[in-house]
């Protein structure tokens, strides 16, 4: 067993209708797989009073109806599922391909990322678009994917002073992580490109394009291709 994973989950209250369940103390694939398995198992168990299960890197938040259940009732159910976690079969991850126009006006920090890591801009594009990234969690803003698997050759610190507005679709790097801004918002990540794909749209039946537990790849595209795909897409 991965030493970073707890022998037993730790429970903490999260407001008057939330229960935080922690499975480990680090960001690691094995712990996140446990989170994914437990989230799936709890959703499938249809426990009375459970309204939503929200996965994170190393924990999950169980949102419940306090008129139907409470932490004292939920904890034994969760512990029972945890005892079977090794046998829980989760659905295969769905892979999404996200087109990205790297550099130029869409990736103003790509030269800094290259210089910081003593590589060329073409190397940044290649190294960033090669992996299949696991989506650990969604957060920060609606549909923002926090991804694992960024090459160590691309690790770059955040901006010393965050931008007041980052355009929707911007792809950035912060330390050992990469992600995509679904909506225009402030942010301090190093911007290396932008995607014309709308990750969050409240008008869709399912507003979120991506889901925790799935995977994604980045596909480099030209500025002309970005502009063609962006028609009716992102709002800059």
C-alpha positions as a Markdown table, in Angstrom:
| # | Residue | x | y | z |
|---|---|---|---|---|
| 1 | Unk | 0.0 | 0.0 | 0.0 |
| 2 | Unk | 1.2 | 3.5 | -0.8 |
| 3 | Unk | 2.6 | 4.9 | 2.5 |
| 4 | Unk | 1.0 | 8.3 | 1.8 |
| 5 | Unk | -2.5 | 6.8 | 1.9 |
| 6 | Unk | -4.2 | 6.6 | 5.3 |
| 7 | Unk | -5.0 | 3.2 | 6.8 |
| 8 | Unk | -8.4 | 4.7 | 7.7 |
| 9 | Unk | -10.0 | 7.8 | 6.2 |
| 10 | Unk | -10.1 | 10.9 | 8.4 |
| 11 | Unk | -13.4 | 12.8 | 8.8 |
| 12 | Unk | -13.9 | 16.5 | 9.3 |
| 13 | Unk | -17.0 | 18.6 | 9.3 |
| 14 | Unk | -17.4 | 21.0 | 6.4 |
| 15 | Unk | -20.2 | 23.4 | 7.4 |
| 16 | Unk | -23.6 | 22.2 | 8.5 |
| 17 | Unk | -24.2 | 19.9 | 5.6 |
| 18 | Unk | -20.8 | 18.7 | 4.5 |
| 19 | Unk | -18.5 | 15.9 | 5.5 |
| 20 | Unk | -14.8 | 16.1 | 4.4 |
| 21 | Unk | -13.3 | 12.6 | 4.0 |
| 22 | Unk | -9.5 | 12.6 | 3.7 |
| 23 | Unk | -7.7 | 9.5 | 2.2 |
| 24 | Unk | -4.0 | 10.7 | 2.3 |
| 25 | Unk | -1.7 | 13.6 | 2.9 |
| 26 | Unk | -0.1 | 14.1 | -0.5 |
| 27 | Unk | -1.0 | 14.7 | -4.2 |
| 28 | Unk | -0.3 | 11.2 | -5.7 |
| 29 | Unk | -1.9 | 9.0 | -8.3 |
| 30 | Unk | -2.6 | 6.2 | -5.9 |
| 31 | Unk | -4.4 | 8.4 | -3.4 |
| 32 | Unk | -6.4 | 10.1 | -6.2 |
| 33 | Unk | -7.4 | 6.7 | -7.5 |
| 34 | Unk | -8.8 | 5.9 | -4.0 |
| 35 | Unk | -10.7 | 9.2 | -4.1 |
| 36 | Unk | -12.1 | 8.3 | -7.5 |
| 37 | Unk | -13.1 | 4.8 | -6.4 |
| 38 | Unk | -14.7 | 6.0 | -3.2 |
| 39 | Unk | -16.6 | 8.8 | -5.1 |
| 40 | Unk | -18.0 | 6.3 | -7.6 |
| 41 | Unk | -18.9 | 3.7 | -4.9 |
| 42 | Unk | -20.7 | 6.3 | -2.7 |
| 43 | Unk | -22.6 | 7.6 | -5.7 |
| 44 | Unk | -23.6 | 4.1 | -6.7 |
| 45 | Unk | -24.7 | 3.2 | -3.2 |
| 46 | Unk | -27.4 | 5.9 | -3.3 |
| 47 | Unk | -27.1 | 6.5 | 0.4 |
| 48 | Unk | -30.3 | 8.3 | 1.7 |
| 49 | Unk | -29.6 | 12.0 | 2.3 |
| 50 | Unk | -26.4 | 12.2 | 0.2 |
| 51 | Unk | -27.0 | 15.0 | -2.3 |
| 52 | Unk | -23.5 | 15.3 | -3.9 |
| 53 | Unk | -20.0 | 13.8 | -3.7 |
| 54 | Unk | -17.2 | 16.2 | -4.7 |
| 55 | Unk | -13.7 | 14.7 | -5.4 |
| 56 | Unk | -10.5 | 16.6 | -4.8 |
| 57 | Unk | -6.8 | 15.6 | -5.0 |
| 58 | Unk | -6.7 | 13.5 | -1.8 |
| 59 | Unk | -10.2 | 13.8 | -0.3 |
| 60 | Unk | -13.9 | 14.1 | -1.1 |
| 61 | Unk | -16.7 | 16.2 | 0.3 |
| 62 | Unk | -20.0 | 14.5 | 0.9 |
| 63 | Unk | -22.8 | 17.1 | 0.8 |
| 64 | Unk | -25.9 | 15.8 | 2.7 |
| 65 | Unk | -29.4 | 16.8 | 3.7 |
| 66 | Unk | -29.2 | 17.4 | 7.5 |
| 67 | Unk | -32.9 | 16.5 | 7.8 |
| 68 | Unk | -32.2 | 13.0 | 6.5 |
| 69 | Unk | -28.8 | 12.0 | 7.7 |
| 70 | Unk | -25.7 | 13.3 | 9.6 |
| 71 | Unk | -22.0 | 12.5 | 10.0 |
| 72 | Unk | -22.6 | 9.8 | 12.6 |
| 73 | Unk | -24.7 | 7.9 | 10.1 |
| 74 | Unk | -22.5 | 8.5 | 7.1 |
| 75 | Unk | -19.2 | 7.6 | 8.6 |
| 76 | Unk | -19.9 | 3.8 | 9.1 |
| 77 | Unk | -21.2 | 3.6 | 5.5 |
| 78 | Unk | -18.1 | 5.3 | 4.2 |
| 79 | Unk | -15.8 | 3.1 | 6.3 |
| 80 | Unk | -17.6 | 0.0 | 5.0 |
| 81 | Unk | -17.0 | 1.1 | 1.4 |
| 82 | Unk | -13.3 | 1.9 | 2.2 |
| 83 | Unk | -12.8 | -1.7 | 3.4 |
| 84 | Unk | -13.7 | -2.8 | -0.2 |
| 85 | Unk | -11.9 | 0.0 | -2.0 |
| 86 | Unk | -9.3 | -2.4 | -3.6 |
| 87 | Unk | -12.2 | -4.3 | -5.3 |
| 88 | Unk | -14.2 | -1.3 | -6.6 |
| 89 | Unk | -14.1 | -1.1 | -10.3 |
| 90 | Unk | -14.4 | 2.4 | -11.7 |
| 91 | Unk | -15.5 | 3.2 | -15.2 |
| 92 | Unk | -12.7 | 3.7 | -17.7 |
| 93 | Unk | -11.6 | 7.4 | -18.0 |
| 94 | Unk | -12.9 | 9.4 | -20.9 |
| 95 | Unk | -10.2 | 11.1 | -22.9 |
| 96 | Unk | -10.7 | 14.7 | -24.2 |
| 97 | Unk | -8.5 | 16.4 | -26.7 |
| 98 | Unk | -8.2 | 20.1 | -26.1 |
| 99 | Unk | -6.8 | 22.2 | -29.0 |
| 100 | Unk | -4.4 | 24.9 | -27.9 |
| 101 | Unk | -2.7 | 27.7 | -29.8 |
| 102 | Unk | 0.6 | 28.1 | -28.1 |
| 103 | Unk | 2.6 | 31.4 | -27.7 |
| 104 | Unk | 2.1 | 34.7 | -29.4 |
| 105 | Unk | -0.8 | 36.8 | -28.1 |
| 106 | Unk | -2.4 | 33.7 | -26.7 |
| 107 | Unk | 0.6 | 32.5 | -24.6 |
| 108 | Unk | 2.4 | 35.7 | -23.4 |
| 109 | Unk | 4.5 | 33.8 | -20.8 |
| 110 | Unk | 5.8 | 30.9 | -23.0 |
| 111 | Unk | 9.2 | 32.6 | -23.5 |
| 112 | Unk | 9.6 | 33.0 | -19.8 |
| 113 | Unk | 8.7 | 29.3 | -19.2 |
| 114 | Unk | 11.3 | 28.3 | -21.8 |
| 115 | Unk | 14.0 | 30.5 | -20.4 |
| 116 | Unk | 13.3 | 29.4 | -16.8 |
| 117 | Unk | 13.8 | 25.8 | -17.8 |
| 118 | Unk | 16.7 | 26.4 | -20.3 |
| 119 | Unk | 14.8 | 25.0 | -23.3 |
| 120 | Unk | 13.3 | 26.4 | -26.5 |
| 121 | Unk | 9.8 | 27.5 | -27.1 |
| 122 | Unk | 9.3 | 24.5 | -29.4 |
| 123 | Unk | 10.4 | 22.2 | -26.5 |
| 124 | Unk | 7.8 | 23.8 | -24.3 |
| 125 | Unk | 5.0 | 23.1 | -26.8 |
| 126 | Unk | 6.2 | 19.5 | -27.4 |
| 127 | Unk | 6.7 | 18.7 | -23.7 |
| 128 | Unk | 3.3 | 20.2 | -22.8 |
| 129 | Unk | 1.3 | 18.5 | -25.6 |
| 130 | Unk | 2.9 | 15.0 | -25.3 |
| 131 | Unk | 1.4 | 13.6 | -22.0 |
| 132 | Unk | -2.0 | 12.2 | -21.3 |
| 133 | Unk | -3.0 | 14.2 | -18.2 |
| 134 | Unk | -5.2 | 12.8 | -15.4 |
| 135 | Unk | -7.8 | 15.3 | -14.3 |
| 136 | Unk | -7.4 | 15.2 | -10.5 |
| 137 | Unk | -10.2 | 17.7 | -9.7 |
| 138 | Unk | -12.2 | 20.7 | -10.8 |
| 139 | Unk | -12.1 | 23.9 | -8.8 |
| 140 | Unk | -10.9 | 27.5 | -8.4 |
| 141 | Unk | -13.5 | 28.6 | -11.0 |
| 142 | Unk | -16.3 | 26.6 | -12.6 |
| 143 | Unk | -14.8 | 23.7 | -14.5 |
| 144 | Unk | -11.1 | 24.6 | -14.0 |
| 145 | Unk | -9.2 | 21.3 | -14.3 |
| 146 | Unk | -6.2 | 20.6 | -12.1 |
| 147 | Unk | -4.0 | 18.2 | -14.0 |
| 148 | Unk | -1.3 | 15.7 | -13.0 |
| 149 | Unk | 1.7 | 14.6 | -15.0 |
| 150 | Unk | 3.3 | 17.9 | -16.0 |
| 151 | Unk | 6.9 | 17.3 | -17.2 |
| 152 | Unk | 9.5 | 18.3 | -14.6 |
| 153 | Unk | 11.2 | 20.2 | -17.4 |
| 154 | Unk | 8.3 | 22.6 | -17.5 |
| 155 | Unk | 7.9 | 23.4 | -13.7 |
| 156 | Unk | 7.8 | 27.2 | -13.4 |
| 157 | Unk | 6.8 | 29.4 | -10.5 |
| 158 | Unk | 3.6 | 31.5 | -10.6 |
| 159 | Unk | 3.7 | 35.2 | -11.6 |
| 160 | Unk | 5.0 | 37.4 | -8.8 |
| 161 | Unk | 2.0 | 39.7 | -9.4 |
| 162 | Unk | -1.2 | 38.0 | -10.6 |
| 163 | Unk | -3.1 | 39.4 | -13.6 |
| 164 | Unk | -6.4 | 41.0 | -12.9 |
| 165 | Unk | -8.0 | 39.3 | -15.9 |
| 166 | Unk | -7.0 | 36.1 | -17.7 |
| 167 | Unk | -9.0 | 35.3 | -20.8 |
| 168 | Unk | -11.2 | 32.3 | -20.9 |
| 169 | Unk | -9.5 | 29.3 | -22.4 |
| 170 | Unk | -6.0 | 30.3 | -21.3 |
| 171 | Unk | -3.7 | 27.4 | -20.6 |
| 172 | Unk | -1.2 | 28.0 | -17.8 |
| 173 | Unk | 1.5 | 26.6 | -15.7 |
| 174 | Unk | 2.0 | 27.2 | -11.9 |
| 175 | Unk | 4.9 | 25.3 | -10.2 |
| 176 | Unk | 4.3 | 21.6 | -11.0 |
| 177 | Unk | 0.8 | 21.9 | -12.4 |
| 178 | Unk | -1.0 | 22.9 | -15.5 |
| 179 | Unk | -4.6 | 23.8 | -16.1 |
| 180 | Unk | -7.1 | 25.8 | -18.2 |
| 181 | Unk | -9.1 | 28.9 | -17.2 |
| 182 | Unk | -12.8 | 28.1 | -18.1 |
| 183 | Unk | -13.9 | 31.7 | -17.7 |
| 184 | Unk | -12.2 | 35.1 | -17.6 |
| 185 | Unk | -10.9 | 35.7 | -14.1 |
| 186 | Unk | -7.9 | 37.0 | -12.2 |
| 187 | Unk | -5.0 | 34.5 | -12.1 |
| 188 | Unk | -1.3 | 34.1 | -11.4 |
| 189 | Unk | -0.4 | 31.2 | -13.7 |
| 190 | Unk | 2.2 | 31.5 | -16.5 |
| 191 | Unk | 0.1 | 31.6 | -19.7 |
| 192 | Unk | 1.6 | 29.5 | -22.5 |
| 193 | Unk | -1.4 | 29.2 | -24.9 |
| 194 | Unk | -5.2 | 29.4 | -25.3 |
| 195 | Unk | -7.9 | 27.0 | -26.3 |
| 196 | Unk | -11.1 | 27.9 | -28.3 |
| 197 | Unk | -13.0 | 25.2 | -26.5 |
| 198 | Unk | -15.6 | 26.3 | -24.0 |
| 199 | Unk | -15.0 | 24.3 | -20.8 |
| 200 | Unk | -17.9 | 25.8 | -18.9 |
| 201 | Unk | -21.3 | 26.8 | -20.4 |
| 202 | Unk | -24.2 | 27.2 | -18.0 |
| 203 | Unk | -26.6 | 26.9 | -21.0 |
| 204 | Unk | -25.6 | 23.3 | -21.7 |
| 205 | Unk | -27.5 | 20.4 | -20.1 |
| 206 | Unk | -24.1 | 19.5 | -18.5 |
| 207 | Unk | -22.3 | 22.8 | -18.0 |
| 208 | Unk | -18.9 | 21.2 | -17.5 |
| 209 | Unk | -17.0 | 19.7 | -20.4 |
| 210 | Unk | -14.5 | 17.9 | -18.2 |
| 211 | Unk | -14.9 | 15.6 | -15.2 |
| 212 | Unk | -12.6 | 14.6 | -12.4 |
| 213 | Unk | -11.2 | 11.1 | -13.0 |
| 214 | Unk | -11.0 | 11.5 | -16.8 |
| 215 | Unk | -8.0 | 12.4 | -18.9 |
| 216 | Unk | -7.1 | 15.0 | -21.5 |
| 217 | Unk | -4.5 | 15.7 | -24.1 |
| 218 | Unk | -3.5 | 19.0 | -25.6 |
| 219 | Unk | -3.4 | 19.4 | -29.4 |
| 220 | Unk | -1.3 | 22.3 | -30.8 |
| 221 | Unk | -3.1 | 24.4 | -33.4 |
| 222 | Unk | -2.2 | 27.4 | -35.5 |
| 223 | Unk | -3.5 | 31.0 | -34.8 |
| 224 | Unk | -5.7 | 30.7 | -37.9 |
| 225 | Unk | -7.2 | 27.4 | -36.6 |
| 226 | Unk | -7.8 | 29.0 | -33.2 |
| 227 | Unk | -9.6 | 31.9 | -34.8 |
| 228 | Unk | -11.7 | 29.6 | -36.9 |
| 229 | Unk | -12.7 | 27.4 | -34.0 |
| 230 | Unk | -13.3 | 30.4 | -31.7 |
| 231 | Unk | -16.1 | 31.8 | -33.8 |
| 232 | Unk | -19.1 | 31.5 | -31.5 |
| 233 | Unk | -16.8 | 30.0 | -28.8 |
| 234 | Unk | -14.8 | 31.7 | -26.1 |
| 235 | Unk | -15.5 | 35.3 | -25.1 |
| 236 | Unk | -12.2 | 37.1 | -24.8 |
